Amino acid sequence: SAYSAIGYADVFSKDLQSAGYPDRAKINAFLNIYETPTQFVVSPSTARISVDGNYVNVSGFNINGSNYYKIRDVALILRGTQSKFEVSWNEYLGKIEIKTGTKYTAIGTELEHVKFYNTITPVKGNLSVNGKDVYFDAYNIDGNTYFKIRDIGEFAGFDTIWNSQTSTVEIITN
């Protein structure tokens, strides 16, 4: 068989299922896993981050060549800058609410070192920024929404530069 991962035994029996004929559900599951093109390539980000020249330790993921970070982590590292912003979850509307110019209130789960994930799903990052709806491509990774820092900079008012020599995302807030 071309599909050696699916067991098959050719034995005589009147009942085809017990005769060793392959289970069609297993074949379909196998084909879905191995013949479906990969939608994205994910690895822990190796990029460093600096904020106005000061290095900070933030975990993220590199997805299809771009670095993604939790929005609360970015809010925390920008807390003392001109680009500060508050983050909250509006359960009723099912969206993240951002208020720029407001110092971030930490909830205690920020800057956790994350190297592995269980589930990842591409999502449209549905944000309300100062009452206005905006959408960015994002990923839900184990229940947290990860965004490109460059996209966050669009509403928070900071610039980003990729320094390829030092593999650093440089955030400039002033």
C-alpha positions as CSV (number, residue, x, y, z in Angstrom):
1,S,0.0,0.0,0.0
2,A,1.2,3.5,-0.7
3,Y,-0.2,4.4,2.8
4,S,1.9,2.2,5.0
5,A,0.7,3.9,8.1
6,I,-2.7,2.3,7.7
7,G,-2.7,-1.4,8.6
8,Y,-4.1,-3.9,6.2
9,A,-4.3,-7.7,6.4
10,D,-5.7,-9.7,3.6
11,V,-7.5,-12.5,5.3
12,F,-10.6,-14.5,4.2
13,S,-13.9,-13.7,5.9
14,K,-17.5,-13.1,4.9
15,D,-17.5,-9.9,7.0
16,L,-15.3,-7.3,5.1
17,Q,-14.6,-5.2,8.2
18,S,-13.2,-8.1,10.1
19,A,-11.5,-9.5,7.0
20,G,-8.8,-6.8,7.4
21,Y,-10.2,-4.4,4.8
22,P,-9.2,-0.8,5.8
23,D,-11.5,1.4,7.7
24,R,-12.5,4.2,5.3
25,A,-12.7,6.8,8.2
26,K,-9.1,6.1,9.1
27,I,-8.1,6.4,5.4
28,N,-9.9,9.8,5.1
29,A,-8.4,11.0,8.4
30,F,-4.9,10.0,7.2
31,L,-5.4,11.8,3.8
32,N,-6.7,15.0,5.5
33,I,-3.6,15.1,7.7
34,Y,-0.9,14.3,5.2
35,E,-2.3,15.6,1.9
36,T,-3.8,18.9,3.1
37,P,-1.4,21.7,2.4
38,T,0.0,23.4,5.5
39,Q,-1.7,26.7,6.1
40,F,1.1,28.2,8.2
41,V,4.5,27.5,9.6
42,V,4.9,28.3,13.3
43,S,8.0,28.4,15.6
44,P,8.9,30.3,18.7
45,S,10.2,33.8,17.8
46,T,13.9,34.3,18.1
47,A,13.6,38.0,17.5
48,R,14.7,40.4,20.3
49,I,12.6,43.4,21.1
50,S,13.8,46.9,22.1
51,V,11.7,49.8,23.3
52,D,13.4,53.1,22.7
53,G,16.8,51.4,22.8
54,N,16.1,49.2,25.9
55,Y,15.8,45.5,25.4
56,V,12.8,43.7,26.9
57,N,12.2,39.9,27.1
58,V,8.9,39.1,25.4
59,S,7.9,35.6,24.1
60,G,6.1,35.4,20.7
61,F,5.8,33.2,17.7
62,N,7.1,33.5,14.2
63,I,4.3,32.6,11.8
64,N,5.0,32.5,8.1
65,G,8.0,34.7,8.6
66,S,6.3,37.4,10.8
67,N,6.6,37.8,14.5
68,Y,3.4,37.8,16.6
69,Y,3.0,38.8,20.2
70,K,0.2,38.9,22.8
71,I,-1.3,42.4,22.9
72,R,-1.2,42.5,26.7
73,D,2.5,41.8,26.6
74,V,3.0,44.7,24.2
75,A,0.8,47.0,26.4
76,L,2.9,46.1,29.5
77,I,6.2,46.9,27.8
78,L,4.8,50.2,26.6
79,R,3.2,51.2,29.9
80,G,5.7,54.0,30.7
81,T,5.9,55.4,27.2
82,Q,4.0,58.0,25.1
83,S,2.5,55.0,23.2
84,K,0.8,53.5,26.3
85,F,-2.6,51.9,25.9
86,E,-5.1,50.0,28.1
87,V,-6.4,46.6,27.1
88,S,-9.7,45.0,28.2
89,W,-12.0,42.2,27.0
90,N,-15.6,43.1,26.4
91,E,-17.4,39.8,27.0
92,Y,-20.8,41.2,25.8
93,L,-19.4,42.4,22.4
94,G,-16.8,39.6,22.1
95,K,-13.9,41.9,21.3
96,I,-10.8,43.4,22.7
97,E,-11.1,47.1,23.7
98,I,-8.1,49.4,23.5
99,K,-7.9,52.9,25.0
100,T,-4.8,54.8,23.8
101,G,-3.0,57.3,26.0
102,T,-4.0,55.3,29.1
103,K,-1.5,53.4,31.3
104,Y,-2.0,49.7,31.1
105,T,-3.3,47.8,34.1
106,A,-1.5,44.6,34.5
107,I,-3.5,41.4,35.2
108,G,-0.6,39.2,36.2
109,T,-0.3,36.9,33.2
110,E,1.8,39.1,31.1
111,L,5.3,38.2,29.9
112,E,5.0,34.5,30.6
113,H,7.7,32.6,28.7
114,V,5.9,30.6,26.0
115,K,7.8,28.2,23.7
116,F,5.1,25.7,22.9
117,Y,1.4,25.8,22.0
118,N,-1.4,23.3,21.7
119,T,-3.9,25.0,19.4
120,I,-3.5,27.8,16.9
121,T,-6.2,29.3,14.7
122,P,-6.0,32.3,12.3
123,V,-8.5,34.9,13.3
124,K,-9.5,38.4,12.3
125,G,-8.4,40.5,15.3
126,N,-11.6,42.3,16.2
127,L,-10.5,45.4,18.2
128,S,-12.3,48.5,19.4
129,V,-9.7,51.3,19.5
130,N,-11.1,54.4,21.3
131,G,-14.6,53.2,20.3
132,K,-13.8,52.6,16.6
133,D,-13.7,49.0,15.2
134,V,-10.5,47.9,13.5
135,Y,-9.5,44.5,12.2
136,F,-6.1,42.9,11.8
137,D,-5.0,39.5,10.9
138,A,-4.1,37.7,14.1
139,Y,-3.8,34.2,15.6
140,N,-5.5,32.7,18.6
141,I,-2.9,30.6,20.3
142,D,-4.1,28.6,23.3
143,G,-6.8,31.2,24.1
144,N,-4.7,34.3,23.6
145,T,-4.7,36.6,20.6
146,Y,-1.4,37.3,19.0
147,F,-0.8,40.3,16.7
148,K,2.1,41.7,14.6
149,I,3.7,44.5,16.6
150,R,3.6,46.7,13.4
151,D,-0.2,46.4,13.4
152,I,-0.4,47.4,17.1
153,G,1.8,50.4,16.3
154,E,-0.8,51.6,13.8
155,F,-3.3,52.5,16.6
156,A,-0.9,52.9,19.5
157,G,1.3,55.5,17.8
158,F,4.7,53.9,17.7
159,D,7.0,53.0,14.8
160,T,8.8,49.7,14.3
161,I,12.0,48.9,12.5
162,W,13.4,45.4,11.8
163,N,17.1,45.3,12.4
164,S,18.2,42.3,10.5
165,Q,21.8,42.5,11.8
166,T,20.8,42.0,15.4
167,S,17.4,40.2,14.7
168,T,15.7,42.9,16.7
169,V,12.2,44.5,16.4
170,E,13.0,48.1,17.4
171,I,10.0,50.0,18.8
172,I,10.3,53.7,18.7
173,T,7.7,55.6,20.8
174,N,9.2,59.1,20.9
